[in-house]
Amino acid sequence: MAENDRDMSEEYFDHDSWNHSPPKLPKASKIVLPGIFGVLPFDGKRNPGSRSAVSHHVWFTYRTEANQWKLKVGITDSASEFAVGLEGLLDPETYDIRFQPCVVSYYSEEEARNVPYTHDFLITLRNGHRRLVFVRYRASLKKEKAWRHIDQIGAATLQQKIADDMIVVDADTYTRQRRENLFRMWKISEQRDPEADEQVLEAAYRCRTLWFMRDLFPLVSVSQARAFKACYRLIAQKKLQADWDNVIWEHSRVWVA
């Protein structure tokens, strides 16, 4: 028995003979949406719609006054970028918003070559002001290298006169609950109800004991469901205030802006 054990202990198996690595598959192509009847196509300079196990890419349709309120396809690189875009769409001063709108080229000293960069989105306000939005996560923004690239991208953008200014947005400020609240505000804002909005806002100004959202419901003649949606629309327009990083419902603390 001892001799058999000694023979087995001296027998070795090559690692690759039993622990095979998974086969390397070809990279999947980007998702390209076919034409949708009655919907304007995505017109970005780069299609960010690749398959990813890390980033949450978002396809959606949206409306702006610049497109006569017709539906248009938009694509974003991440859920946070989508949330920043929704906040832009909810702003009453926004006239148009374009996703992946333009490409600039800047010289990277680290790579010793010209590097192309596609901007996340371009917001055009009603007064004609054009603003590019640069969305990055906090971990990236803490790096000096990232700010060097941002400065170089800003200088290259200024030379091409693509926009009047560019802002940098910390994606980590858009928590999961804030993103969900923005999505609900956006969907509810598409259901216009000026009568309910006016009544709820007037009640908010009159109510000196306003604390919870539900305090407004008995003060208006519209149904509770209409009043609830009106509160969401008014919060989206920043006429009412609430904590965007917590669930917004009838028991939420609200106050007049």
C-alpha positions in Angstrom: 0.0 0.0 0.0 2.8 2.4 0.9 4.6 1.6 -2.4 1.4 2.4 -4.4 1.0 5.7 -2.6 4.6 6.6 -3.4 4.0 5.9 -7.1 0.9 8.0 -7.2 2.6 11.0 -5.5 5.3 11.0 -8.1 2.8 11.2 -11.0 2.3 14.8 -12.2 -0.3 16.2 -14.6 0.4 19.3 -16.8 -1.8 22.2 -15.8 -3.0 22.9 -19.3 -4.0 19.3 -19.8 -6.9 19.5 -17.4 -7.6 23.2 -16.7 -8.4 24.5 -20.2 -8.9 28.2 -20.7 -12.2 29.3 -22.2 -12.1 29.6 -26.0 -11.5 33.1 -27.3 -14.5 34.3 -29.1 -14.5 37.0 -31.8 -15.6 40.5 -30.6 -19.3 41.0 -31.0 -20.3 43.8 -33.4 -22.0 46.9 -32.2 -25.8 46.9 -32.0 -27.3 49.0 -34.8 -31.0 49.8 -34.6 -32.9 49.5 -37.9 -35.2 52.4 -38.9 -38.2 52.9 -36.7 -41.3 54.3 -38.4 -42.1 57.8 -37.2 -38.9 58.1 -35.1 -35.9 60.1 -36.1 -32.7 58.0 -36.2 -29.6 58.3 -34.0 -27.3 60.9 -35.6 -24.3 60.7 -33.3 -20.8 60.6 -34.7 -20.1 57.4 -32.8 -22.3 54.5 -31.9 -21.7 53.6 -28.2 -24.1 50.7 -28.5 -21.5 47.9 -28.0 -22.1 44.9 -25.8 -20.5 45.3 -22.4 -20.4 43.4 -19.1 -19.3 46.5 -17.2 -21.0 49.5 -18.6 -24.8 49.9 -18.8 -25.5 51.3 -22.3 -28.9 52.8 -22.8 -31.0 53.1 -25.9 -34.1 55.4 -25.7 -36.3 57.8 -27.5 -36.7 61.5 -26.5 -38.3 64.7 -27.8 -37.0 68.3 -28.1 -38.5 71.5 -29.4 -35.7 71.6 -32.1 -37.2 68.4 -33.6 -40.8 69.7 -33.4 -41.3 67.3 -30.5 -40.8 64.3 -32.7 -39.3 61.1 -31.2 -35.6 60.6 -31.8 -33.3 57.8 -30.9 -30.5 58.5 -28.3 -27.7 56.2 -27.1 -25.5 56.7 -24.0 -22.4 55.0 -22.8 -23.6 54.5 -19.2 -26.6 54.8 -16.9 -25.1 57.9 -15.2 -24.6 59.6 -18.6 -28.2 58.8 -19.4 -29.3 60.4 -16.1 -27.3 63.6 -16.9 -29.0 63.7 -20.2 -32.4 63.3 -18.6 -31.7 66.2 -16.3 -30.9 68.3 -19.4 -34.1 67.2 -21.1 -36.2 68.1 -18.0 -34.7 71.7 -17.9 -37.4 74.1 -19.4 -34.6 76.2 -20.9 -33.3 73.3 -23.0 -34.1 73.7 -26.7 -32.1 70.7 -28.1 -29.8 68.0 -27.0 -27.7 65.7 -29.1 -25.8 62.6 -28.0 -22.3 61.8 -29.3 -22.6 65.0 -31.3 -19.0 65.7 -32.5 -15.4 64.5 -32.6 -12.3 66.5 -31.8 -8.7 65.5 -32.0 -6.0 66.4 -29.5 -2.4 65.6 -29.0 -1.6 63.2 -26.2 1.9 63.5 -24.8 1.5 60.1 -23.1 0.7 58.3 -26.4 2.8 60.7 -28.5 0.0 60.9 -31.1 -3.3 62.6 -32.0 -6.2 61.0 -30.2 -9.8 61.4 -31.3 -12.5 62.1 -28.7 -16.2 62.0 -29.1 -18.1 64.4 -26.8 -20.9 62.9 -24.6 -23.6 65.3 -25.6 -24.3 68.9 -26.6 -27.1 71.0 -25.0 -28.5 74.0 -26.8 -30.5 76.4 -24.6 -33.3 78.6 -25.7 -31.1 81.7 -25.7 -28.8 80.0 -28.2 -26.0 79.1 -25.7 -24.4 75.8 -26.6 -22.9 73.6 -23.9 -20.9 70.4 -24.2 -21.1 68.0 -21.2 -18.2 65.8 -20.2 -19.3 63.0 -17.9 -16.7 61.0 -15.9 -16.6 59.0 -12.7 -15.0 60.4 -9.6 -12.1 57.8 -9.6 -11.1 59.1 -13.1 -11.5 62.7 -12.1 -9.1 62.3 -9.2 -6.3 61.5 -11.6 -4.0 64.3 -12.9 -3.7 62.6 -16.2 -7.5 62.8 -16.7 -7.5 66.6 -16.1 -4.6 67.0 -18.6 -6.8 65.3 -21.2 -9.8 67.3 -20.3 -7.8 70.6 -20.7 -6.5 69.3 -24.1 -10.0 68.3 -25.2 -11.3 71.7 -24.1 -8.6 73.6 -26.1 -9.3 71.5 -29.2 -13.0 72.1 -28.9 -12.6 75.8 -28.5 -10.5 76.0 -31.7 -13.3 74.3 -33.7 -15.9 76.6 -32.1 -18.3 73.7 -31.6 -19.8 75.1 -28.4 -19.7 78.2 -26.1 -18.5 76.3 -23.1 -17.9 72.8 -21.7 -18.7 71.5 -18.2 -17.4 68.5 -16.4 -19.9 66.3 -14.5 -19.0 63.9 -11.7 -21.0 60.7 -12.5 -20.9 59.4 -9.0 -23.2 62.2 -7.8 -25.9 60.5 -9.7 -26.7 57.7 -7.3 -29.0 54.8 -8.2 -32.0 56.4 -6.5 -31.3 59.8 -8.2 -31.2 58.1 -11.5 -34.5 56.3 -10.9 -36.1 59.5 -9.7 -34.9 61.3 -12.9 -36.3 58.5 -15.0 -39.8 58.7 -13.3 -39.8 62.5 -13.6 -39.0 62.3 -17.3 -41.7 59.7 -18.1 -44.3 61.6 -16.0 -43.3 65.0 -17.6 -44.4 63.6 -20.9 -48.0 63.4 -19.5 -48.8 67.1 -19.5 -51.5 68.3 -17.1 -51.3 72.1 -16.7 -54.5 72.3 -14.6 -53.1 69.9 -12.0 -49.7 71.6 -12.0 -51.2 75.0 -11.4 -53.4 73.9 -8.6 -50.7 72.0 -6.8 -48.2 74.8 -7.1 -50.7 77.4 -5.8 -51.6 75.0 -2.9 -47.9 74.7 -2.0 -47.6 78.5 -1.8 -50.7 78.8 0.3 -49.9 75.9 2.7 -47.9 77.3 5.6 -47.7 73.8 7.3 -46.4 72.0 4.2 -44.1 69.2 5.2 -45.0 66.0 3.3 -46.2 65.7 -0.3 -49.5 64.2 0.9 -50.3 67.5 2.7 -51.1 69.0 -0.7 -53.6 66.4 -1.8 -56.6 67.7 0.2 -56.0 71.3 -0.9 -56.6 70.6 -4.6 -59.7 69.6 -6.6 -58.0 67.1 -8.9 -57.6 63.5 -8.0 -54.7 62.3 -5.8 -53.2 60.5 -8.8 -53.1 63.7 -10.8 -51.8 65.7 -7.9 -49.0 63.1 -7.3 -47.9 63.3 -10.9 -48.1 67.1 -10.8 -45.7 67.1 -7.8 -43.2 65.0 -9.8 -43.4 67.5 -12.7 -43.0 70.5 -10.4 -40.0 68.8 -8.7 -38.5 68.1 -12.2 -38.9 71.8 -13.1 -37.4 72.7 -9.7 -40.5 74.7 -8.6 -40.8 72.3 -5.7 -37.8 70.8 -3.9 -37.3 67.3 -2.5 -34.4 65.0 -1.7 -33.5 63.5 -5.1 -31.3 60.8 -3.5 -34.2 59.2 -1.7 -37.5 57.7 -2.9 -39.9 60.5 -3.9 -43.4 59.6 -2.9 -46.4 60.9 -0.9 -44.5 60.7 2.4 -41.5 62.6 1.1 -40.5 66.0 2.5 -41.2 68.7 -0.1 -40.9 72.5 0.0 -41.3 75.4 -2.3 -38.2 76.4 -4.3 
